[in-house]
Amino acid sequence: MKSILYLVLLLTPLWAAAELGAPLQQPNIEVTDTASVRRGLELYVDRCLGCHSLKHLRYRRLQRDLRLSDEEIKALFPHLERIVGTMTTAMDPEDAARWFGVAAPDLSERIRALGADWLYTYLRSFYKDETRPFGVNNWLFPDVAMPHVLWDLQGEQEAVTAQLGDTVVIQKLELVERGKLSPQEYDKALTDLVNFLAYAAEPAQLERRRIGPYVLLFLFLLALVTYRLKKAYWKDVH
Ligand code: HEC
């Protein structure tokens, strides 16, 4: 019985490695790094907003949190007549369904569900696959209906595969043609983008972090006062 258990334990990682696909990579993000979040916002507007909305992110909130002037907001979103409402996309969901087979989901909640590591890995996992409609596939999200919208920055990757029993599994992706950015610069641009999306998934977190230390200080002072009060009251009882 015990040896069977050992065998199962021994084989599990092998099986998992073959089944799960791309190993998750961790970006080094910090949502309080406003400069990075701003750079991520610019890349998002340039490359993602055409298809994906962020319906929980209000322009006014974005402006306040990232300390953007009215002019900066207008430059980023030229179609805005007044700075009101949330970040919607110009694309009609029906058109999207016709072009891609599925509508591009609103990313407000999806990002929270998927997590920063998933997103970062996803955007590094596109590779050449001529059998797919856009000529690319994704190691983390097989047969994805989204084109590799950052390919000119990253360049082209190819999958290095191995035969495992009857199935062909991907072992790693290799850059076969460099893009405009070096791999390090690409990872940095992605980190900014993921940082922006981590912020956009829950804009209130910046405010929470800002007031957090004050709340703790208040609780500490309250505890001190309560303790002194208790001592004063009990002095006569003893
Ligand atoms: C040309 C339109 C288009 C653009 C531009 C685009 N996407 Fe997508 N995206 C899609 C479609 C369509 C899907 C749905 C794919 C599917 O379900 O197979 C998708 C799916 C996703 C998903 C997975 C969501 C989920 O629910 O699993 C993420 C994350 C994502 N996109 C992020 C981005 C980011 C970040 C950018 C900008 C760098 C971007 N997309 C640009 C069309 C687009």
Residues whose N, C-alpha, C, O or C-beta is under 5 A from the ligand:
A	BS01	HEC	R47 C48 G50 C51 F100 V102 A103 A104 P105 R110 D143 V144 A145 M146 V149
